[in-house]
Structures are given as structure tokens and as C-alpha cells.
Amino acid sequence: MKSLVVITGASSGIGAAAARTFSQAGHSLLLIARRLDRMENLKLPNSLAKSVDVLDLAEFCKAVAEAEELYGSTDLLINNAGYMNLDHIAQQSPNEWKKQFEINCVGLLNCTSVIFPEMIKRKTGTIINVGSTAGRNIYDNHTAYNGTKYAVHAMSEGLRREGSPHNVRVIVVAPGMVDSELTSWTSNQQILADRESYRQSIDGALSSDDIARAMLFAYQQPQNLCIWELALAPTKQLT
């Protein structure tokens, strides 16, 4: 059995795909999300699923301790938990801006703060943060979400500077358009219709499995090789 991989947002989409992909590669897993039944239904061997909100630092810490008792030290953390609600800022509740920053940014730092120090002590380990092409390009109706993903990219670069002297890699995987549940929180029907029209114009989005394979590829490089950022998108998507 290979080393422990911790995946947040593991109940659906990219997180669930990453769980399947890394399990098939022989890794033990700690799966973190709020929907426990979804994770348990993956039925993956050598895996522990915990219903934990990434904003609950104490519960995340307990889950990691339990998994490491079973499977050994964490060698890879995939910060995948995310939330997106697209709309015009003038029409959107401030609570929605706050929620996006809390989950996408504070949640990432919470989980990193538990695992990163131990990686530094051991002089090895890898963190993969799920960024986005929205962390490099500005899109209409993405104002708050753009802000969170620009922050993810910036925080990742800062963490890389902290981890690099200790042989710890920090990688950003930055997908373009992906078919996932991430759009399910957007209620503005015109925005959803425009997104679907664009999706069709580029002959469809990537799958979550595409992103998971990219994560595995980046992780499986030798520890002395760090892919700083892996941006991937449908061939016809230009920005």
C-alpha cells in the first residue's frame, strides 16, 4: 500500500474522481467532505471517509490524526473543496461572497496548516491546490469567485516559497471549464444559459477524471521535480 493521500471536497466531481484515481494507483485515502454517504458509496479500499467541514479546524485535525494512525503520515494533501455562485455583485447577497472566500481560501489554509508543518519536519511531501483558469483570467459574473481563485494561486506561490527549502512541493492544478456540480449553486438562469451556450461552442467541457489524471501525473514526478502550475482546459477554450 502506498502513502496516505488526503482529499477535501471528496464527495463529488474532481474530489471523487481524484479519490478513485489515487486509490487505483494504490494509495490509502482520507476523504473529507460534508456528505458522508457519497464518499462511502465510492467503496474504495484502504480509505477513511469523514464528514468534516473544512472550516472546522479541530474536526479536520482529528480526522487526519485518525487516518495517520491507520495509514501513516500524509504524503499528499489535495485541497479541492470549493464553492462557486456566479452572479452580478450588485444583485448577490454579501453572504455569498463571504462563503466563497471562506471555503475556497480559509478552508484551504485550515487544512494546509494541519499537514504542512509535519511535511516540513519530515523534509518531504506534496500539496496540490485546485486553482482555476479563473485564477489567471477575469470572467464576466465571476467577480467573487475570480477573487478567491486569484488568492489560491497567490497563496500557493507563498506556500511554495515556505516549503521548497524543506523539499516540500506545492502544485497548482488549474482547470478551465469542467463538468461538475460546482455550478449547482448558481441560481441566475441567464448566467447558466450563457455558460451552457459557451460550453457547446467549445465542444464540451473537461471531465473530472481528466483533472484527476493530471493530479496523479504531477504527483508522480520525482520529489526533486515540482510542477508549479498545471493549467488544462478544453482545446477550444482560449481563456
Backbone hydrogen bonds, N-H to C=O, Kabsch-Sander energy under -0.5 kcal/mol:
donor,donor_aa,acceptor,acceptor_aa,energy
2,K,26,G,-2.8
4,L,73,S,-1.0
5,V,28,S,-2.2
6,V,76,L,-2.9
7,I,5,V,-0.5
7,I,30,L,-2.7
8,T,78,I,-2.3
9,G,32,I,-1.0
10,A,32,I,-2.2
12,S,9,G,-0.7
15,G,12,S,-0.9
16,A,12,S,-1.4
17,A,13,G,-2.3
18,A,14,I,-2.7
19,A,15,G,-2.1
20,R,16,A,-2.2
21,T,17,A,-2.5
22,F,18,A,-2.9
23,S,19,A,-2.0
24,Q,20,R,-2.4
25,A,21,T,-1.1
26,G,23,S,-2.0
27,H,22,F,-2.3
28,S,2,K,-1.0
28,S,3,S,-0.6
29,L,46,N,-2.2
30,L,5,V,-2.3
31,L,29,L,-0.5
31,L,48,L,-3.0
32,I,7,I,-2.7
32,I,30,L,-0.5
33,A,50,K,-1.6
36,L,34,R,-1.2
39,M,35,R,-1.3
40,E,36,L,-2.7
41,N,37,D,-2.1
42,L,39,M,-1.2
43,K,40,E,-1.4
47,S,44,L,-0.5
48,L,29,L,-2.4
50,K,31,L,-2.8
52,V,33,A,-1.6
52,V,50,K,-1.2
56,D,53,D,-2.5
57,L,55,L,-1.1
60,F,56,D,-2.2
61,C,57,L,-2.4
62,K,58,A,-2.0
63,A,59,E,-2.2
64,V,60,F,-2.4
65,A,61,C,-2.2
66,E,62,K,-2.2
67,A,63,A,-2.3
68,E,64,V,-2.7
69,E,65,A,-1.6
70,L,66,E,-1.3
71,Y,67,A,-3.0
72,G,68,E,-1.9
75,D,4,L,-2.4
76,L,4,L,-1.5
77,L,126,T,-2.0
78,I,6,V,-3.3
79,N,77,L,-0.7
79,N,128,I,-2.4
80,N,78,I,-1.4
87,D,141,N,-1.4
91,Q,88,H,-1.6
92,Q,88,H,-0.7
92,Q,89,I,-0.9
96,E,93,S,-1.6
97,W,93,S,-1.0
98,K,94,P,-2.4
99,K,95,N,-2.3
100,Q,96,E,-1.7
101,F,97,W,-2.0
102,E,98,K,-2.7
103,I,99,K,-2.5
104,N,100,Q,-2.2
105,C,101,F,-1.8
106,V,101,F,-1.8
107,G,102,E,-2.6
109,L,105,C,-2.1
110,N,106,V,-2.7
111,C,107,G,-2.3
112,T,108,L,-2.3
113,S,109,L,-2.5
114,V,110,N,-0.9
114,V,111,C,-0.6
115,I,111,C,-1.3
116,F,112,T,-3.0
119,M,115,I,-1.7
120,I,116,F,-2.3
121,K,117,P,-2.0
122,R,118,E,-2.1
123,K,119,M,-1.1
124,T,119,M,-1.8
125,G,167,N,-0.5
126,T,75,D,-2.0
127,I,169,R,-2.3
128,I,77,L,-3.0
129,N,127,I,-0.6
129,N,171,I,-2.9
130,V,79,N,-2.3
131,G,129,N,-1.0
131,G,173,V,-1.9
133,T,175,P,-2.3
135,G,132,S,-2.0
136,R,133,T,-1.5
137,N,133,T,-2.0
142,H,139,Y,-1.5
146,N,142,H,-4.7
147,G,143,T,-1.9
148,T,144,A,-2.0
149,K,145,Y,-2.3
150,Y,146,N,-2.7
151,A,147,G,-1.8
152,V,148,T,-2.0
153,H,149,K,-2.2
154,A,150,Y,-2.2
155,M,151,A,-3.3
156,S,152,V,-2.2
157,E,153,H,-1.8
158,G,154,A,-2.0
159,L,155,M,-2.9
160,R,156,S,-2.3
161,R,157,E,-1.7
162,E,158,G,-1.5
163,G,159,L,-2.8
164,S,160,R,-2.7
166,H,163,G,-1.9
167,N,164,S,-1.8
168,V,163,G,-2.0
169,R,125,G,-2.4
169,R,167,N,-0.5
171,I,127,I,-3.2
172,V,228,W,-2.1
173,V,129,N,-2.1
173,V,171,I,-0.5
174,A,172,V,-0.6
174,A,230,L,-2.6
176,G,232,L,-2.1
179,D,206,L,-2.8
180,S,178,V,-0.8
183,T,180,S,-0.6
184,S,181,E,-2.2
185,W,182,L,-0.7
186,T,183,T,-1.5
187,S,185,W,-0.5
188,N,86,L,-0.5
189,Q,187,S,-0.9
192,L,188,N,-2.0
193,A,189,Q,-2.4
194,D,190,Q,-2.5
195,R,191,I,-2.2
196,E,192,L,-2.3
197,S,193,A,-2.2
198,Y,194,D,-2.2
199,R,195,R,-2.7
200,Q,196,E,-2.3
201,S,197,S,-1.7
202,I,198,Y,-1.2
202,I,199,R,-0.6
203,D,200,Q,-1.5
204,G,199,R,-2.8
206,L,177,M,-2.5
211,I,207,S,-1.2
212,A,208,S,-2.2
213,R,209,D,-2.3
214,A,210,D,-1.5
215,M,211,I,-2.1
216,L,212,A,-2.3
217,F,213,R,-2.4
218,A,214,A,-2.4
219,Y,215,M,-2.6
220,Q,216,L,-2.4
221,Q,218,A,-0.9
225,L,222,P,-2.5
226,C,224,N,-0.5
227,I,225,L,-0.6
228,W,226,C,-1.0
230,L,172,V,-3.2
231,A,229,E,-0.6
232,L,174,A,-1.8
237,Q,234,P,-1.9
238,L,236,K,-0.5
